[in-house]
Amino acid sequence: MRKFTAQPAIRAQVAPFHVMKVVSAAAERQRVLGDVVSLAAGQPSSPAPAPVLAAAMDALKERPLGYTEQLGLTDLRAAIARHYRPMYGLEVSRENVVVTTGASSALTLAILAGFDVGDRVAIVRPGYPAYRNILSALGCEVVDLVCDAASAFRPTVAMLDALETPIKGLIVASPANPTGSVLSRDELSQLAYWCAINDVLLISDEIYHGISFGEPPHSAWEFHTESVVINSFSKFWCMTGWRLGWMLAPAGLLSAVDTLTGNMSLCPPALAQYAALHAFTDAAHTELQSHVEVYRRNRDILLNRLPQLGIDRLAQADGAFYVYADISHLGEQSDLWCRRLLDETGVAAVPGIDFDPWDGKRFVRFSYGGRTEEIEEALNRLAAWLPKKRSQ
């Protein structure tokens, strides 16, 4: 009898997440040499706010932490809905709030509920790699909206009008990873209106809301409540490993999302939900705003010093905690450049090929979500290393 050998399905053959490869390589070097300064991971270095930590301790002591309602604790859904009134002037019903196992789960649910196999969905390039990879794994056709410095790395209605074949969906992010670009009120409203009149489902990734350095980002639901909004406790709330996110789902998708959630994950993590009930308090907000000021300082340091080192073609970095830098003039593709940077200096950064499979070889992403001393040390090492690279 022929021996069976398990093989991965074609749908599973998506590109790896290179950020995590860099994180793993940096962790290995740290174990061996202990000298790593990481500008790689897209997460804050600060813990969750004190009220959240205290609530988690109380929940561990006092609650059985069994399954919750599959769409999330009713009180948490209501707290998230109330959050939209002071932040965006929106009245959101808790019925439209779906608590999820991180924003990644919300994205997967939105794609499964909103699109069929073969549907064409547009995404921004460069952009978060999981959009492309999850869409591909679930049988959708990815359509690239190629953005660059000329468009400030932001998608436009003109790009959508130029598409030769209709699309069924559009995924946008503001602030965006890796560029930090932020859509203005007019830009987001125009994209939302275009989707509404063209029967296109808009998915708006808003997980970096709260971290911006100019005009606060706007929510897609300010303009189009038939869109899907995705958010998370990971970034602004410093709860990355707690794996808790949410979506605002239009009424027509709620039943499908409810059914899919019950089958795929049963419910979001109970401990994280009970803790997150205290994430919207004044004390938590004050603590979190102090972190944003650190990100602002770190950003300013990078934007000032990188051009002094000859890395002067930078995205605007108006939000999130990333600087996306064009290093093509330095003579190496970004994956090799980042590998040498880590090997020779202990500084970890991420090659742009994660975010753009075609043009990303020209770019590197620096994360500034860590401590200011780490940013300064990384730049000092870079300043010492770059002249040596040029002389080789």
C-alpha positions as CSV (number, residue, x, y, z in Angstrom):
1,M,0.0,0.0,0.0
2,R,1.3,3.4,-0.9
3,K,2.3,5.4,2.1
4,F,0.4,8.6,2.6
5,T,2.4,11.8,3.1
6,A,0.6,14.9,4.2
7,Q,1.1,18.0,1.9
8,P,0.0,21.6,2.4
9,A,-2.9,22.7,0.4
10,I,-2.4,25.2,-2.4
11,R,-4.3,27.8,-0.4
12,A,-1.8,27.5,2.4
13,Q,1.2,28.4,0.3
14,V,1.2,32.1,1.1
15,A,4.3,34.3,1.7
16,P,5.9,34.2,5.1
17,F,5.7,37.1,7.5
18,H,9.3,38.4,7.3
19,V,8.8,40.6,10.4
20,M,8.5,37.5,12.6
21,K,11.7,36.0,11.0
22,V,13.6,39.2,11.9
23,V,12.1,39.1,15.4
24,S,13.2,35.4,15.8
25,A,16.8,36.2,14.5
26,A,17.0,39.1,16.8
27,A,15.9,37.0,19.8
28,E,18.5,34.4,19.0
29,R,21.3,37.0,18.8
30,Q,20.0,38.4,22.1
31,R,20.3,35.0,23.7
32,V,23.8,34.6,22.5
33,L,25.3,38.1,22.6
34,G,22.8,40.2,24.6
35,D,23.4,43.3,22.5
36,V,20.2,43.6,20.3
37,V,18.4,46.9,19.9
38,S,15.2,46.2,18.0
39,L,13.4,48.6,15.7
40,A,11.6,45.6,14.2
41,A,8.5,44.6,16.1
42,G,5.3,46.5,15.5
43,Q,4.3,46.7,19.1
44,P,4.6,49.1,22.1
45,S,7.3,48.3,24.7
46,S,5.1,49.5,27.5
47,P,2.7,47.2,29.5
48,A,-1.0,47.5,29.6
49,P,-2.3,50.4,31.7
50,A,-2.5,50.0,35.4
51,P,-6.3,49.8,35.6
52,V,-6.3,47.0,33.1
53,L,-3.6,45.1,34.9
54,A,-5.4,45.5,38.2
55,A,-8.7,44.3,36.7
56,A,-6.9,41.2,35.2
57,M,-5.6,40.3,38.7
58,D,-9.1,40.6,40.1
59,A,-10.6,38.5,37.4
60,L,-7.9,35.8,37.9
61,K,-8.8,35.6,41.6
62,E,-12.6,36.0,41.4
63,R,-13.9,34.6,38.1
64,P,-14.0,31.1,36.7
65,L,-12.9,32.5,33.3
66,G,-15.1,30.2,31.2
67,Y,-16.6,30.9,27.9
68,T,-18.2,34.3,27.4
69,E,-20.9,35.2,24.9
70,Q,-19.4,34.4,21.5
71,L,-19.6,38.0,20.3
72,G,-18.0,39.3,23.5
73,L,-19.1,40.4,26.9
74,T,-22.2,42.6,26.7
75,D,-20.6,45.2,29.0
76,L,-17.5,45.3,26.9
77,R,-19.4,45.7,23.7
78,A,-21.3,48.5,25.2
79,A,-18.1,50.2,26.5
80,I,-16.6,50.0,23.0
81,A,-19.7,51.5,21.5
82,R,-19.7,54.4,23.9
83,H,-16.0,55.0,23.0
84,Y,-17.2,56.2,19.6
85,R,-19.2,59.1,20.9
86,P,-16.4,61.3,22.4
87,M,-13.8,60.1,19.9
88,Y,-15.7,60.5,16.6
89,G,-19.1,62.0,17.5
90,L,-20.8,58.7,16.5
91,E,-23.7,56.9,18.1
92,V,-22.9,53.2,17.8
93,S,-25.1,50.4,19.0
94,R,-23.5,47.7,21.0
95,E,-25.3,45.3,18.7
96,N,-22.9,46.3,15.9
97,V,-19.8,45.6,18.0
98,V,-18.2,42.2,17.7
99,V,-15.3,41.5,20.1
100,T,-12.7,39.3,18.5
101,T,-9.4,37.4,19.2
102,G,-7.2,40.3,18.1
103,A,-7.7,42.4,15.0
104,S,-6.4,39.5,12.9
105,S,-9.5,37.4,13.8
106,A,-11.7,40.4,12.9
107,L,-10.0,40.7,9.5
108,T,-10.5,37.0,8.8
109,L,-14.2,37.1,9.9
110,A,-14.8,40.2,7.7
111,I,-13.3,38.5,4.7
112,L,-15.2,35.2,5.2
113,A,-18.5,37.0,5.9
114,G,-18.2,39.6,3.1
115,F,-16.6,37.9,0.2
116,D,-16.9,34.7,-1.9
117,V,-14.1,32.6,-3.4
118,G,-12.9,34.4,-6.6
119,D,-14.0,37.9,-5.5
120,R,-11.6,40.7,-6.3
121,V,-10.5,42.8,-3.3
122,A,-8.2,45.8,-3.6
123,I,-5.5,46.6,-1.1
124,V,-2.9,49.3,-0.8
125,R,0.7,48.4,-1.8
126,P,2.8,48.8,0.4
127,G,0.6,47.5,3.2
128,Y,0.2,45.1,6.0
129,P,1.1,41.6,4.5
130,A,-1.7,39.7,6.2
131,Y,-4.3,41.5,4.0
132,R,-2.8,39.9,0.9
133,N,-2.0,36.5,2.5
134,I,-5.4,36.0,4.2
135,L,-7.3,37.1,1.1
136,S,-5.2,34.6,-1.0
137,A,-5.6,31.8,1.5
138,L,-9.4,32.3,1.5
139,G,-9.6,32.2,-2.3
140,C,-10.0,35.9,-3.1
141,E,-8.2,37.7,-5.9
142,V,-5.9,40.5,-4.6
143,V,-5.9,43.7,-6.6
144,D,-3.0,46.1,-5.8
145,L,-3.4,49.9,-5.5
146,V,0.2,50.9,-6.0
147,C,1.1,53.9,-3.8
148,D,4.3,55.7,-3.5
149,A,5.8,59.0,-2.4
150,A,3.9,60.9,-5.1
151,S,0.6,59.9,-3.5
152,A,2.0,60.2,0.0
153,F,1.5,56.4,0.1
154,R,-2.3,57.0,0.3
155,P,-4.9,55.4,-2.0
156,T,-7.2,57.7,-4.1
157,V,-10.5,57.4,-5.9
158,A,-8.6,58.0,-9.1
159,M,-6.8,54.7,-8.5
160,L,-10.1,52.9,-8.0
161,D,-11.6,54.5,-11.2
162,A,-8.6,53.3,-13.2
163,L,-9.2,49.7,-12.4
164,E,-10.2,47.8,-15.5
165,T,-12.3,45.1,-13.8
166,P,-14.8,45.7,-11.0
167,I,-13.9,44.8,-7.4
168,K,-16.0,43.6,-4.6
169,G,-14.0,44.9,-1.7
170,L,-11.5,47.5,-0.6
171,I,-9.2,47.3,2.5
172,V,-7.6,50.5,3.7
173,A,-5.7,51.4,6.8
174,S,-5.3,54.8,8.5
175,P,-2.8,55.2,10.1
176,A,-1.1,52.6,7.9
177,N,1.6,50.0,8.4
178,P,4.4,50.4,7.3
179,T,4.2,54.0,6.1
180,G,2.4,55.8,8.9
181,S,0.3,57.5,6.3
182,V,-3.1,59.0,7.5
183,L,-6.1,59.6,5.3
184,S,-7.6,63.0,5.7
185,R,-11.3,63.4,6.4
186,D,-11.9,64.3,2.7
187,E,-9.8,61.3,1.4
188,L,-11.6,58.8,3.6
189,S,-15.0,60.2,2.9
190,Q,-14.4,60.1,-0.8
191,L,-13.2,56.4,-0.7
192,A,-16.2,55.5,1.5
193,Y,-18.6,57.3,-1.0
194,W,-17.0,55.5,-4.0
195,C,-17.5,52.2,-2.3
196,A,-21.1,53.0,-1.4
197,I,-22.1,53.9,-5.0
198,N,-20.2,51.0,-6.5
199,D,-21.5,48.3,-4.2
200,V,-18.0,47.6,-2.8
201,L,-17.5,46.5,0.8
202,L,-15.1,48.8,2.5
203,I,-13.0,47.3,5.4
204,S,-11.3,50.1,7.3
205,D,-8.4,49.0,9.5
206,E,-8.2,51.5,12.4
207,I,-5.9,49.7,14.9
208,Y,-3.5,52.5,15.2
209,H,-6.1,55.1,16.1
210,G,-5.0,57.1,19.1
211,I,-1.4,57.2,17.8
212,S,-1.1,60.2,15.4
213,F,0.8,63.4,15.3
214,G,-1.4,65.8,13.4
215,E,-5.1,65.7,12.6
216,P,-6.6,62.8,14.4
217,P,-7.6,59.9,12.1
218,H,-11.3,59.6,11.1
219,S,-13.4,56.4,11.3
220,A,-15.0,55.0,8.2
221,W,-18.3,54.9,10.1
222,E,-18.4,58.6,10.1
223,F,-19.2,58.4,6.4
224,H,-20.5,54.9,5.7
225,T,-22.0,52.6,8.2
226,E,-22.3,49.7,5.7
227,S,-18.5,49.4,5.9
228,V,-16.6,47.2,8.4
229,V,-14.4,48.9,10.9
230,I,-11.6,46.9,12.6
231,N,-9.8,48.0,15.7
232,S,-7.7,46.4,18.5
233,F,-6.5,46.8,22.0
234,S,-3.0,45.9,20.8
235,K,-1.5,49.2,19.8
236,F,-2.8,52.3,21.6
237,W,-3.8,50.3,24.6
238,C,-0.5,48.4,24.7
239,M,-2.2,45.0,25.0
240,T,-0.6,43.2,22.0
241,G,-0.3,39.8,23.6
242,W,-3.7,39.9,25.2
243,R,-5.2,39.1,21.7
244,L,-8.3,41.2,21.9
245,G,-9.8,43.3,19.1
246,W,-13.2,44.2,17.7
247,M,-15.1,45.1,14.6
248,L,-18.0,47.3,13.8
249,A,-20.2,45.2,11.5
250,P,-23.1,46.4,9.4
251,A,-26.4,44.7,10.2
252,G,-26.3,42.6,7.0
253,L,-23.1,40.8,8.1
254,L,-23.9,40.3,11.8
255,S,-25.6,37.0,11.5
256,A,-22.8,35.5,9.4
257,V,-20.1,36.9,11.7
258,D,-22.0,35.5,14.7
259,T,-22.2,32.0,13.2
260,L,-18.6,32.0,12.0
261,T,-17.3,33.2,15.4
262,G,-19.2,30.4,17.2
263,N,-17.7,27.8,14.9
264,M,-14.1,29.2,14.7
265,S,-13.2,30.5,18.1
266,L,-16.2,30.1,20.4
267,C,-15.4,33.4,22.1
268,P,-12.6,35.9,22.6
269,P,-10.2,35.3,25.6
270,A,-12.2,35.8,28.8
271,L,-9.4,37.2,30.9
272,A,-8.5,39.9,28.3
273,Q,-12.2,40.9,28.0
274,Y,-12.7,41.4,31.8
275,A,-9.5,43.4,31.9
276,A,-10.4,45.5,28.9
277,L,-13.5,46.7,30.6
278,H,-11.2,49.1,32.4
279,A,-9.3,50.3,29.3
280,F,-11.5,53.3,28.7
281,T,-11.1,54.9,32.1
282,D,-9.6,58.3,32.5
283,A,-6.7,56.9,34.4
284,A,-5.9,54.5,31.6
285,H,-6.2,57.2,29.0
286,T,-3.8,59.5,30.8
287,E,-1.2,56.8,31.1
288,L,-1.6,55.8,27.4
289,Q,-1.3,59.4,26.2
290,S,2.1,59.6,28.0
291,H,3.2,56.7,25.8
292,V,2.1,58.6,22.6
293,E,4.3,61.5,23.6
294,V,7.2,59.0,23.8
295,Y,6.4,57.8,20.3
296,R,6.3,61.4,19.1
297,R,9.7,62.1,20.6
298,N,11.1,58.9,19.1
299,R,9.6,59.7,15.7
300,D,11.1,63.2,15.7
301,I,14.5,61.8,16.6
302,L,14.4,59.4,13.6
303,L,13.0,61.9,11.2
304,N,15.8,64.4,12.2
305,R,18.8,62.0,12.3
306,L,18.1,59.6,9.5
307,P,18.5,62.3,6.8
308,Q,21.8,63.3,8.5
309,L,23.0,59.7,7.9
310,G,22.0,59.9,4.3
311,I,18.7,58.1,4.6
312,D,16.5,61.0,3.6
313,R,13.7,59.5,1.4
314,L,11.1,58.9,4.2
315,A,7.4,58.5,4.3
316,Q,5.6,61.2,6.2
317,A,5.0,59.0,9.3
318,D,1.9,60.9,10.5
319,G,0.6,58.1,12.7
320,A,1.3,54.6,14.1
321,F,5.0,54.1,15.1
322,Y,6.9,53.4,11.9
323,V,9.3,55.2,9.6
324,Y,9.3,53.7,6.1
325,A,12.7,54.6,4.4
326,D,13.9,54.2,0.8
327,I,17.4,52.8,1.0
328,S,17.8,51.9,-2.7
329,H,20.7,54.4,-3.0
330,L,22.7,52.5,-0.5
331,G,23.4,49.7,-3.0
332,E,21.7,46.6,-1.5
333,Q,18.3,45.1,-1.5
334,S,16.5,45.6,1.8
335,D,16.5,42.0,3.0
336,L,20.3,41.7,2.7
337,W,20.8,45.2,4.1
338,C,18.7,44.3,7.2
339,R,20.5,41.0,7.6
340,R,23.9,42.7,7.6
341,L,22.6,45.4,9.9
342,L,21.6,42.9,12.5
343,D,24.7,40.7,12.1
344,E,27.2,43.5,12.2
345,T,25.6,46.0,14.7
346,G,22.9,44.1,16.6
347,V,20.2,46.6,15.3
348,A,17.0,44.9,14.0
349,A,14.9,46.5,11.3
350,V,12.4,45.0,8.8
351,P,12.9,44.8,5.0
352,G,10.1,46.3,2.9
353,I,9.5,43.0,1.0
354,D,7.0,42.1,3.8
355,F,4.8,45.0,2.8
356,D,5.5,45.1,-0.9
357,P,6.6,42.0,-2.7
358,W,7.7,44.0,-5.8
359,D,9.1,47.3,-4.8
360,G,9.7,46.5,-1.1
361,K,13.3,45.5,-1.8
362,R,14.1,49.2,-1.9
363,F,12.6,50.0,1.6
364,V,13.2,49.3,5.3
365,R,10.7,49.8,8.1
366,F,12.0,51.2,11.4
367,S,9.6,50.9,14.4
368,Y,9.8,53.5,17.1
369,G,7.4,51.9,19.7
370,G,10.3,51.3,22.1
371,R,12.2,53.4,24.6
372,T,13.9,56.6,23.5
373,E,17.3,55.4,24.7
374,E,16.9,52.4,22.3
375,I,16.2,54.7,19.4
376,E,19.2,56.8,20.1
377,E,21.5,53.8,20.5
378,A,20.3,52.3,17.3
379,L,21.0,55.5,15.4
380,N,24.4,55.8,17.0
381,R,25.3,52.2,15.8
382,L,23.9,53.0,12.4
383,A,26.0,56.2,12.2
384,A,29.1,54.2,12.9
385,W,28.2,51.4,10.5
386,L,27.1,53.2,7.4
387,P,30.5,54.8,6.6
388,K,32.1,51.3,6.8
389,K,29.4,50.0,4.4
390,R,30.2,52.7,1.9
391,S,33.9,52.0,2.0
392,Q,33.5,48.3,1.3
